[in-house]
Amino acid sequence: MLKNNKDTVLLSKLKNALEEGSASNIVVLDAGTQNPYFGYFIIATGTCAAHLTSLTKVITEAMQGGDYSLRSSEGKREGKWILMDFGYIVIHLLDNDTREFYDLDGIWAGAEKVQFANIPYLAD
């Protein structure tokens, strides 16, 4: 469940940025429905290390001027799973094989998926 309009707009902006960057299988999860210490997770798939790196640039641009700053980032060197931690929002960018292997979607299956189509002014 989206906490407020600000969350809704930002998550939609990030999802749209990933779509424009040609990420696939984008899932936005309200991880707080599983654990109150978490906010939101965004999980997306890229085709290769270079594509994942380009997605980090897309995300960084989308987050500029907002309330959240990048606290840490890991995995750019390996290029299989890049994690971007903005505190309340954590973004996981994975290649297809890594996503299948670690199955974050399965691990967080109990978390509520954010459905933008249900929000008239943000419908996909």
C-alpha positions as CSV (number, residue, x, y, z in Angstrom):
1,M,0.0,0.0,0.0
2,L,1.4,3.3,-1.0
3,K,2.1,5.5,2.0
4,N,1.4,8.8,0.4
5,N,1.2,10.8,-2.8
6,K,4.9,11.6,-2.7
7,D,5.8,7.9,-2.6
8,T,3.4,7.3,-5.5
9,V,4.8,10.0,-7.7
10,L,8.5,9.0,-7.0
11,L,7.9,5.3,-7.5
12,S,6.1,5.9,-10.7
13,K,8.9,8.2,-11.9
14,L,11.5,5.5,-11.2
15,K,9.4,2.8,-12.9
16,N,8.9,5.0,-15.9
17,A,12.7,5.8,-16.0
18,L,13.5,2.1,-16.0
19,E,11.0,1.4,-18.7
20,E,12.6,4.2,-20.8
21,G,16.0,2.6,-20.2
22,S,14.6,-0.6,-21.6
23,A,14.7,-2.6,-18.3
24,S,12.4,-5.6,-18.3
25,N,10.3,-7.4,-15.7
26,I,10.1,-4.3,-13.4
27,V,8.4,-5.0,-10.1
28,V,7.8,-2.5,-7.4
29,L,7.2,-4.0,-3.9
30,D,6.0,-2.5,-0.7
31,A,8.5,-4.4,1.4
32,G,7.1,-2.8,4.5
33,T,4.1,-5.2,4.3
34,Q,6.6,-8.0,5.1
35,N,9.0,-6.1,7.5
36,P,8.3,-2.7,9.0
37,Y,12.0,-1.7,8.8
38,F,11.8,-1.6,5.0
39,G,10.1,0.8,2.6
40,Y,10.0,-0.1,-1.1
41,F,12.0,-2.4,-3.3
42,I,12.3,-2.1,-7.1
43,I,13.5,-5.1,-8.9
44,A,14.4,-4.9,-12.6
45,T,16.2,-6.9,-15.2
46,G,18.9,-5.7,-17.6
47,T,20.4,-7.6,-20.5
48,C,24.1,-7.3,-19.7
49,A,26.6,-5.5,-17.4
50,A,26.7,-2.4,-19.7
51,H,22.9,-2.2,-19.7
52,L,22.8,-2.5,-15.9
53,T,25.3,0.3,-15.6
54,S,23.3,2.5,-17.9
55,L,20.2,1.8,-15.7
56,T,22.1,3.1,-12.7
57,K,22.5,6.4,-14.6
58,V,18.8,6.5,-15.4
59,I,17.9,6.0,-11.8
60,T,20.5,8.6,-10.5
61,E,19.0,11.2,-12.9
62,A,15.4,10.3,-11.9
63,M,16.4,10.7,-8.2
64,Q,18.1,14.1,-8.6
65,G,16.5,17.0,-6.7
66,G,14.4,14.6,-4.6
67,D,14.3,13.9,-0.9
68,Y,16.4,10.7,-1.1
69,S,20.1,10.5,-1.8
70,L,22.1,7.4,-2.7
71,R,23.5,5.9,0.5
72,S,25.4,3.1,-1.1
73,S,25.7,1.2,-4.3
74,E,27.2,-2.2,-4.9
75,G,27.9,-4.6,-7.7
76,K,28.8,-2.3,-10.6
77,R,32.2,-4.0,-11.0
78,E,30.7,-7.4,-11.3
79,G,27.8,-6.2,-13.4
80,K,25.4,-9.0,-12.6
81,W,23.5,-7.5,-9.6
82,I,23.7,-3.8,-8.9
83,L,22.1,-2.6,-5.6
84,M,21.3,1.0,-5.1
85,D,20.3,1.9,-1.6
86,F,18.4,5.2,-1.2
87,G,17.3,4.3,2.4
88,Y,13.6,4.1,2.1
89,I,13.8,2.8,-1.5
90,V,16.2,0.0,-2.5
91,I,16.7,-0.8,-6.2
92,H,17.9,-4.1,-7.4
93,L,19.1,-4.3,-11.0
94,L,20.0,-7.8,-12.1
95,D,20.8,-9.7,-15.3
96,N,18.3,-12.5,-16.1
97,D,20.4,-15.4,-14.9
98,T,21.2,-13.7,-11.6
99,R,17.6,-12.8,-11.0
100,E,16.5,-16.3,-11.6
101,F,19.2,-17.7,-9.3
102,Y,18.6,-15.5,-6.3
103,D,14.8,-15.3,-6.8
104,L,14.2,-12.1,-5.0
105,D,10.7,-12.2,-6.4
106,G,10.1,-15.5,-4.6
107,I,11.8,-14.4,-1.4
108,W,9.6,-11.3,-1.3
109,A,6.5,-13.0,-2.7
110,G,4.5,-12.0,0.4
111,A,5.2,-8.3,-0.1
112,E,2.4,-6.2,-1.7
113,K,3.1,-5.3,-5.4
114,V,2.5,-1.7,-6.1
115,Q,-0.1,-1.4,-8.9
116,F,0.1,1.9,-10.7
117,A,-2.8,1.0,-13.0
118,N,-5.1,1.4,-10.0
119,I,-4.2,5.1,-9.6
120,P,-6.0,7.0,-12.3
121,Y,-3.5,9.9,-12.7
122,L,-0.6,7.4,-12.9
123,A,-2.1,4.6,-15.0
124,D,0.5,2.7,-17.1
